[in-house]
């Protein structure tokens, strides 16, 4: 019996067969997520970023969501249609957040201007 057939029958799979990344890649993604989280917290506490705080946090949060979805949910290794389905949800959420920011932050200033 071949080695690949024995590995398949015993439930073991090579990372190359499935297209999944190595443990080191997942550690790097975790480090990147930790750094992005640190930057988000720093942006929140640094008063110089107060004027652009919300857009920066939206961009950083979107980057984190994309990393989690693509690597930890293994969508990077899936069919393009499935990736597109999940990423359309990310795009829709980003659109809704931006629309709500505009609706509640910018429009009230113009609605009641004399």
N, C-alpha and C positions, 0 to 999 in steps of 0.2 A: 504494500500500500504506500502511496506517495506521502511525503511529509505534509503537503498542503491539504490533502484529503484527511489525514489524521488530525491536523490542527482544526480543520472545519468540523469534524465530528466531535472533537473534544470541546468545542465552543471557543477555542482560541482563534483570534484573527490578527493578522498582521496589520499594522497601521497603513502600510502601503496599499494593501488590497482594498481597503475601504475608502482610501483617500483622506483619512483623518490625519491631523497633525501630530507631532511628537509632544511629549510631556513638556519639553523645553518651550515649545511654541505657546502652550497654554499658560505656562509660568510667565512668559513675556507679555501675553495679553493681560494677565492679572496685574502685572507691574504697571502696564500702561493704564489700566482702569484705576489703579490706586493713585497714580500721578494725576490723572484727570480729576479724580475726586479731590485730591489735595488742592489743585488749581481752582476748582469750584469753591471750596471753602475759603481759600485765600481771596478770591474775587469778592466773595460775600463780605468779608471783614475789612478789605482795603477800601477806604473812603474815596480814593481817587477814581475808582471804577464805578461809582454810584450812578453816573449818567448812562453808562452802557452796561450796567450789571445784568439786566434781564436778557438782552440779546446774547451776551457772552455765555450766560448760564444755559440758555436754550441751545446754543451751538455745542457746548461741551456735553450737555446731557444727550443730545442727539448722537454725537460721536460715540458716547458710551453705549447707548442703546444699539447702535449699529454693530459695534464690536461684540456685544453680548449675543445679539441675534445671529450674527454671521459665524462666530466661532463656537460659543458654548451651546447654541441650539443646532450647530452643525449645518447651517443653511449654506455655508460656503461650499460644502461638499454635495449638496443636493441638486436636483434638477432646477433649471432656471425658472420654470413656471412656479414652483413652490417658493423659491427665493423671492420672486416678484410679488407673489401673494402676500407674504409677510412684510416685505419692504413697502408695499402700498399702504399697509396699516401704519407704518412709521411715518410715511409722507403725509397721510391724512391727519395723523395726530399732530405733526409739526404744523400743518396748515391751520388746524383748529386752535392750537396754542397761540400762534401768531395772530389769528383773527380775534381771539379773545383779548389779547394784549392791546391790539389796536382799538377794539370796541370799548374796553373799560379804562384804558389809559389815555389815549389820544382824543377820541371822539367827544367825551364830555367837556373838554376844554373848548371845542369849537361849537358845540350845541348851545351853550348858554352865553356865548360872547355877545356883548351889546353891539 
